[in-house]
Amino acid sequence: MVWRLGATLFTATASFLLPRQAMADVPTLQAAIGNPSDFKLAGSVRVRHELLDGQPRVGLRSEDEQLALRSTLAAEYRTGAFRIGGELFDSRAYLDRPGSAISANEVNTFELVQAYVAADWKNPFGPNSALGLQLGRMMLNLGSRRLVAADDYRNTTNGYTGVRADIKLKGGSATLIYTLPQIRLPDDLPSIQREKVRWDRESFDLKLWGGLMARPDMIAGATAELSYFRLQERDSPDRPTRNRNLHTVGGRLIRDPQPGRWDFEAEGFYQFGNIRASVAPSAAQLPVGAWFFHIDTGYSFPGPAKLRLSLEYDQASGDGPARKFTRFDTLFGMRRADLAPAGIYNAIGRANIRTPGLRVEIAPGKKFDAFAVYRAMWLASRTDAFSTTGVRDAAGRSGSFAGHQIEARVRYWLIPKFLRGEVNALWLAKGRFLERTPNAPATGNTHYLATALTATF
């Protein structure tokens, strides 16, 4: 596995150093159809090779590899205030072996994730106001994206079917949604490995609704947000569930980074409602009381390097022995921006974790950006599974320290606005909990490397 890691890194580095002919006009589908003002056409292809050894998750092979291919094609026609559009995703994965981490998170072929009609009106409520409505299949990225997002690092994305309203007033803005989240299909391993095409399903068995309000220039020039989301889930004939009935209320305060000044973000969520103890129809209903918060503060140095240093802390509650469910559910949120890559690593998420971190970011030009993060990780509850690893000591005797994680990402535009290379690397030095818990994989420390090329056209 070590030589494979080196070979992959060499290939990525070499691709950055290859001579490239300057291109005055980036090749695009929009240009190919004559750049009409009322019709937009765009696409992308991403190829990513991932390698992992020292598997930290339960039930998966100790060494894993994946070649992930994701292609998209989006089109939108606009006339006056009205728009109609759609976007096709085709996500495939190769090189899997028995025990590999492959699922509907990696494979979803020929799927119309977006198919919508929309309208945008200016000044419907007076000067400087706006109203936007969207109906149909869509992708959503709301607020911090910690609860509702269209995942980008993962090979597949999240789709939602329903209605969205965006309201802008003089003093702030609001976004309201009523949606049926799409269930990616097929979700059985044989069909996934055969890359079978099957339309994703939405139904009233899974509903997500709510929204958020934002107001700028509140405290120290920061924007304040209030949010509420309701998830309602019930069994369907072929899909048993835990019948989640969750209310999630949250607040956020954020001041964006600017050169020569401090910035900050603080966000917290409280979750209540009820959930079944298992997917069995006769399982007991448990009250829910869970929470999560994120806080960070950083400083952006003046100068061409655009260097930013920040301290951050994330904590998400875990479940305990009481007759109450206290493990935080991040709903459809992303994990990459805060915690760790998804892909075949996918071990660190927003559940049962306490983790301070130190982050450094640079973006010295339009072509290049990079970051590196160190974090130490503990369990919030000793008796629950650590984050999304599945490693658990129900007796709570294995301690709470999970380990140290160092990750980094480098991106470079090989051909500006057309072809970008990316390298993601991560090292997890396992702590006592991930080494000594009875069901912890005896695989040593974790190494993860992903190299990717993305063409946007």
N, C-alpha and C positions, 0 to 999 in steps of 0.2 A: 504493500500500500504506500510506503514512503516514496518509492521511486515514481509511483503514479502521481503523487502530490507534486513532486519536483517537475515531472514532465508537463503537467498541466500548467503550473506556474510559468515554466519556460515558454510554453506555447503562447500564453497570454502576454508575457513581456515582449516576446518577439513580434507579436502582431502590432504592439504599440510602436515598435522601432522600425517597421517596414517603411520604405519611402512611399510617399503618397503624392499624387499629382493634385495640385490645387484645382478646385472646382468652383467656377464662378456661379453656376446654377446647380443647386442640389436637385437630383431627379425626384420628382414627386408625381403621384397620380393626379393631383390637382392640375399641375402643369400639362400633363399628358392629355387632359380633356379640354384644354384651352382656358383654364382659370375663369370659369363662369362665376359671376358675383352671387348668384342665387343657389348654387349647388356646391357642396363641399365633399371631397372624397379623399380619404387618407387610409393608410395601412401601416402595419409594422410586423416585423418578424424578430423574435428573440430566440437565440440558441444558447443554452446554459448547460455546462458540464459541472456536476457536483460530485465530490468525494468526501467520505466520512469514515473515520475509524474511531474505536473507543465508544461505541454506541451507548448513549446515556438513557435511552428509552427502553421500557420493558417490552419484550415480545418481538423484537426486531433483530436482524442479523448484526453481528458485531462490526463488520465492515460493509459499507454500502456505496453504491455508485448510481448515478442517474444522468441521462442526457435528456434534458427537457426542451421541448420545442413549442413555442406559442406564437400563433399568427393571428392578426386581427385585421378587419376591414370595416371601416365606418363610413357612412354616407348620410348627408343631411341636405334637404331642400327647404329653402326659406322663401316665403312670399309675404311681403308686408310684415305683420306682427306674428305670423304663423310659421311653424316649423314642423317637418316630419322627418324622422331619421331612424337609423338602425345601426347596430354594430354586431358583427359576427366574430366570435372567438373560436379558435381551434387549438386545443391544448393536448399535447401528446408527450409520452415519456417512454424511454428505452433504457436498456442495460439492466433492468431489474432481474433479480434472482429470487429463489424461495426465501421468504423472510424479509424482503426489501420493503422499504416504506413507500408503497405505491397505492394510491386510492383515488377517489373522485376529487381530492385536493390537487392531484397532479394531472389527471386525464379528464377531459370533457370535450369531445370532438364535435366540430361543426355546430356550435350552439349560438343561436340568435339571442345574445344576452340583452341587447337593447332593441326595442321596436316601439317607437313612441310618436305621439303628436304633442305639440307644445305651442304656447303663445306667450309673447312678452309685450307688455304695455308700459308706456312711459307716462308718468304723471297722472295715474288714475285717482290718486288721493290728494292731489295738489302738487305744487312745485317740488322737484327733487324726490318724488316718490316713484316706485316701480312695482309691477306685479308680474310674476311669471308663473305659469301653470304647465305641468307636464303630466301626461297620462299614458300608461302602457308599461312596457318593460324598460328598465333603466338601471344605471349604476348610480350609487350614492356615496358621497364623501362629505360627512357632516361634522362640523366643529373640529375637534382634535382628531377625529377618526378612531378614537379608542372604543367606541360602541358601534358605530355604523360606518362602514367603509367598503370600497371596491378594492380588494387586496391587489397589490401590484407585484410584490416580490414572489408570492406564491404563483405556481404555474397556471392556476385557474383563478377566476375572480368571483366576487359575489354579485348576483343580480337580484333585482327587486321588481315586482309587478304591482302597480298601483298608481297613486296620484301624489304629486308633489306641488306645493305652493311656496313661492319665494316672495316675501313682501319687504319692501324697502320704504322706510319713512324718514323724515328729517332727523329724528332722534335715534334711529337704530334700524335693525332688520330682524326678520324672523323667517324660519323655514319650518313648514309643517308637512308631515307625510302620513299616508295610510297605505301600507304595502303588504304584499304576500311574498316573503322571501322565497327565492327559487331554490328548490332542492336539486342538487346536481345529480344527474342520472346518465348512465347506469352507476350503481354504487356497489355491485357485487364484483369480486376480484376477477373471475373469468372474463366477464364482459369488459372490464377495464383493461385487462391485458390484451384483449382482442381489439381494443379501441372502437368498440361498438358505438354507433351513433344512436342516441336516444334523447328526445326532447326533455329538457329540464321541466320539473313540475312545480306549479304553484297552486295552492288551494287555501281554503279558509281553515284548514287544520293547523296552519302556522301563520300568525299575523304579527306584524310589527307596526306600531303607529306612535305618533307623538311629534316632538320637534324641539327647536331651540330658539332662543331670543338672544340677540347680541346688541350691546350698546358701547360705542367707542368712547375714548377719552374720559374714563371714569376715575381711576386712582393712578396717579403718576403717569398719566397718558396711556394707561392700559385699557384694553377692551374687556368688558365683562360679559359672560354668557350664563344663561340659565337653561337647563335642558330637562326634558322628561320623555322617557320612552317606555312603552308597554309591549311586552312580548307575551302572546297567548298561543299556547301549543296544546294539541290534543292528539290522541292516537288516530291513525288512519288504518284501513284494513290491512295494508302490507307494511306498515311502519309503526311499531310500538315506540312510545316515547315516555319521558318522565312527566309529561303534562305540565311543563313549566308555565307558570302564571306570574310573571315578574314585572314589578314596577321599578324603574331606575330613575332616580332624580339626581341631578348634578349641577355643579357650579364651576365656573372657570374664570380665571383672571390672567391675561397674557399681555406682555409688552414685547413687541417684536424686536429682534436684534438690529442694531444700527451701529456703525463705526464710532468708537470713542465713548460708548456708554454701556451701562449695565442693562441687562434685560432679565425677564423672569416669566415663569408660568407656574400657576398652581391650579390643579383641578382635582375635584373629588366627586365620588358617586356613592349613594346609598341605595341598596337594593332590598326590596321587600316583596312579599306575596306568598306563594306556596309552590311546592314541588312534590312529586311522588318520590318515595324512598328508592324505588327502582322502576324499571319499565313494566313490571308485572301489574296487570289491571287491579289486582287486589292489594297492592302495596299501600302503605299508610301515606297520607298527605302530611308533609312537614311544612311548618312555617319557615319563611326565609328571612334572614337578616344578615346581609353581606355588604362589604364596602371595599372601595379602592381609592387611593389618592396618589397623585404624582406632583412633585415639586422640583423645579430646577431654577438656577440662577446662573447667568453667564456674562462674559464681557467680550466684546468684539474690538480688537485692536485696530487702530487706524493703520493704513498702509496697503500696498498691493497684494499682500498674502491673504488678506481677509481672514486673519486668524481669530478664532473664537474658542475660549476655554469656558467650560461650564461644569458645575456640580449638580447632580440630580439624585432623586430618591423616589422609588416606586414601592408601594406596598399594597397587596391584594389579600383579602382575608381567605383563610382556609376553613375547611369543615372541622368540627369538633365532635366530642362524644355526646353532647347534649341532644335532646330531641328537637333540634332546630337546625336547619341547613344554613351554613354560614360561608360556603365557598362562593367567591365572586364569579359571576358569569359575564364575560366580556361581550356577549351577544355576537355581533358580526364585525368586531373591531379588528384593526390591523395590529401586528406585534413588531414589525421590522423597525419602525422609526424609534421606538422606545427601548426594546429589550434584546432582540436577537433575530437572525434570519429564520424564515420558515423553511421551505424545501424539505430535504431529507434530514435536516437537523431538527427543527420544530420542537425543541425541548423546553424552551423558556417562554411562557406566556403570562397573561395577566390573571393568575390564580395562585393562591397559597405561596406568596413570595414576599420577602423583604430584601431590597437591594439598593444600596447606595452606589453611585457611579461617578466617574470622572471622564469627561468627553473633550476631545480636541478636534476642531474642524478647520480646514483650509480650503480656499477656492481662489487661487492666485490668478486665474484667467477664465475666459469663457469656455476653454476646452477641458480644464482639469479641476476636479474637486476630490477631497478625501476626508475621512474621519477615522478616529480610533477611540475606543471606549474600554475602560477597565471597570468591572463591577465585582463586588463580593455579594454572595447570595445566601440567604437563610430562609427557612420555612417560617411562615406566619403561624402555622399550627403543626405541631410535631406528629399528630396522629392522622393527618391527611396526606395525600400524594403530593410530592413536590412539583409545583407548577404543572407542566403538561408532560412530564416524564413517565408517569404511572408508577414511579418508585414510592412505596408506602410502607410505613411501620405503624400498624394500627395500635400497637402498645405504646408507641412514643418513646422507645428506649434507645433509638439510634441517633439521638441528638437533633440539632436543627441547622447545622452549617452544611450547605450544599456544595460550596466551592467558589473558585475564582474564575471569572470569564473575561477574556480579552478578545475583542473583535476589531476588525478594520475593513474599510471599503475604499477602493480607488476607482475612479471613473475618468475616462478620457475620450474626447470626441476625435476619433480617427479621421472622419470627414464631418466637419461641423454641420449640425442639423440633419445629418443623414445616418452616420454609422458611429456608434459609441461602444467602447470596450469597458468591461467592468470586472473587478476582482474582489471577492469577499472571502475573508479568512477569519477563522475563529479557533481559539484554544480554550478548552474547559478543563481546569485542574480540579478534579473532583475532591470534595470535602468528605468529612466523616460520614455524613448521611448517605451520599451516593456511593460510598465504598462499602459500608457495613450493614446497610438495611438488608434484611433477608432476601428480598426479591430484586435487589439492585444488580444489573448486569456486571459481571466480573470482567470488564473489558479495558480497564485502565483509563487514562485521561482521553478526552475527546479532541480530535482534530477535524476541522471542516474547511474545505476549500471549494469555492465556486467561481468559475470564470465564464463570462458571457459576452456575447456580441448582440447588439440590438440595432436593426436597421429600421428607420422611420421614413416613410415615403408618402 
